[in-house]
């Protein structure tokens, strides 16, 4: 067992699960989507991206790309949240909430692809 | 480029994760810590405010408790957060600088810049491996002629000095093991614009290695090699190396020629001299017994050439067994007077100091001249940095391998007709050479002559081609006429003419009519070339020189003067 591989897989799967946890629930209901969960999802996603840095294999490049997509979607969701709360002052109306959650849904897709690649690579790995 | 970014990212992985974790913990701590707003109600910082607060705190920009003064719990979190974020930032930035300073990273950076510079070359270039005396001379001369070069050398010091040299064109250079074929490929061996490879290191085996890599990876490429032993010379020739230059043999042949036909030697000197070197001060060596100190590769080559010309040599060598010197050779270095006496220095006419140590060579010359001041002195110079002391020693002839090789290669590359001319010239008599030398010297006086090639085609001589197509007979003498004053001749001598069908003519006559495809080799003063190029580019100037008529240029004037277009 390789500790590096464990940590690597841990962060990739954790970013998917946290993302899923934030995404699940009624699309436009702010009570179903926790701000702490979004924060955790973003931080773990960023760490997962950095773990993928410097891998020159083709599969590593695809993993990095999916991770960057997830980061981008989550950061966009965070910015929408911040702007609606602090800049325009509209608060979490159903329209704002649904756009935040759908952005995180996009990140969720990217994370799913990451995990699929990870699983494929693991299955193909032969000693 | 990709290598660089990947290397940087890989090394920055841990510091970046530390920074993100430090931020995440600090932000979370600030959001969770209870605070009190201006009305005294309990208040929690939002993620937005927490991120803002940690950002200005972590970068130590400044401080302020906003939007409301902090509670004690918040101040506690901020205290911890300050240390965590600042330390993590210092760690990340420190690692970044360490990576940039890392020798391995610098090597990758130099390699990346080098390969990019080579890839972007748009013009034909030569790949020079080994940048010793010969290599640097070639780089300087070729770049001054507007020819691009790429340099490789194992020695980092040489690459560094190259950067300080002020070449007219940028020369991409890299410290690399030239026996590594991947380095040759990176230096553009298979680049479509690569015109040739020059293997000039001072180790024959390395040159051999380069030549064989080139012939396998880019067979159509011209390869010129330096070789100091006959063994490796034969080896290089066996797989088709285009030119192999042995400095010792080249010198020995020239030196022997001095005895047979001094004027012919002078023809060689005049045609192949470098621009900055002064015209050779000519002194014919006397016939008689010569003392040869050092029977290494240099000594053997000289001895062989001299014996062909019937010149007696007495060999002085410190290690008779290792060099395989003949039985009558005298043991000793030649730097001591008694060895020289033993060799018969009082009755000798000349001495050749040919060891591989410059100090010893100079010592031999000085000692011998003390005993017999009339000696003709020849010395081998191994390092170019000893130029000053060799010049001060006032030696009749100095053999310097680097300059010799450099000169041969520059002539080969920049003046392909010259070797054809010299090959033909060697077959001529001493009288012929005498006439040619006096003609050239009469024109150039004491400045070194320039040689140039004129090719009759629509690109290089558009006016000349046009004139020939229109049926005008242009003779060689026309080209040599001064376009500013037709009664004057340009200071130049036509040396050689090669026709399109490979007919050759040595020192062609001025009445020779020129045809498209002719290639002419001239020798003379620098400004003669400029004027000649003007004549071959300007149809009206050429027409005037050929016919003596100033032709009206415009259609209107032609109508008035009643001349048809011609």
Interface residues (C-beta under 8 A of the other chain):
Chain A: X35 X36 X39 X43 X46 X47 X50 X51 X53 X54 X56 X78 X82 X85 X86
Chain B: X2 X6 X7 X9 X10 X11 X12 X13 X16 X17 X20 X21 X24 X27 X28 X31 X46 X47 X48
